[in-house]
Amino acid sequence: MILRTDNSSVVAATEPVAAPRKIKHILSIDLEDYFQVEAFAGKVSRDDWAQFPSRMEANTYRLLDTFDRFNAKATFFVLGWVAARFPQLVREVHERGHDLACHSYWHRKIYSLTPAEFRADTRAACEAIEQAAGVRVTGYRAPSWSVTKDSLWALDVLAELGFTYDSSIFPIHHDIYGIPGASRYPYLHHGQHGESLLEIPPATLQLGKTNVPAAGGGYFRIFPLAYTEWAFRQFEKENRSLVFYLHPWEVDPEQPRIAAPLKSRLRHYTNLGKTQSRLEHLLERHEFQTFREFVGGADVLSLADVSSQIATVSAR
């Protein structure tokens, strides 16, 4: 602020100017092992999961130690199967200050299930996570982002079960997931019985009229790091928090190789050796928070047109 004195000289006031608020992005991990991913679902039976050598503990501890070094906290979307077999690991994730949320029990695409099967799977997963760590689970992420126009009923089930937020709707075109017309930013979904659920989509960028994925998983590994940084800058210019996601197996270039179609192998194995250094780059340059922190302080509009938007998308 500038003040003018009686003799017309100009002096600067000493009143401090508040620094601009630094955006805290949302850091998330999908806690599943390398053989449980959708890319290998046609080659690895769930009945055989226990026969594969697990890399879960070593990879998760590597992430936990990395987050400790940068004083970063994340939300871990835990597979129920993992919580049942590695309860001490899930408990340590919680004890080291991270948030726990649900990633289903069996990592099945939601649109392959009935509502009753989905409800049972979700309850079983939450029970395993809550028994492992002694905390209530209030957040959900679908396996393979499989809340699509054919499985939007899952949001109503989640709301009925007492979940407060979901991060499952990817507003892009993809061969196995996505609702291209969905909002790119958080919004409230209102259920059929009056419940509400905060939907927090993974990060995308808009190029023309098309949404393109950004900042997470295979997109983080396959695209140049400069592309991810561009996504962070765009969200920060808009004063918005970006949702970043990763899997423990993505920091493990030495994991066993599984014979699978070329497309699946490219999606899964490309640039595994670069993930750790790229992750540290982001942690050094950006601030992060958990979903629980974001939900606690979110300024989200209750959009009146969300239901009509979803109905329009479903009719396409």
PyMOL commands that set and color helices and strands:
alter all, ss='L'
color gray80, all
select helices_A, chain A and resi 34-36+38-40+46-51+56-69+80-85+87-95+110-112+115-133+143-145+153-160+217-222+225-237+248-251+262-269+272-285+291-297+306-314
alter helices_A, ss='H'
color red, helices_A
select strands_A, chain A and resi 2-4+10-12+24-31+75-78+99-102+139-140+165-166+187-190+196-199+204-207+210-213+243-246+287-289
alter strands_A, ss='S'
color yellow, strands_A
deselect
rebuild
show_as cartoon
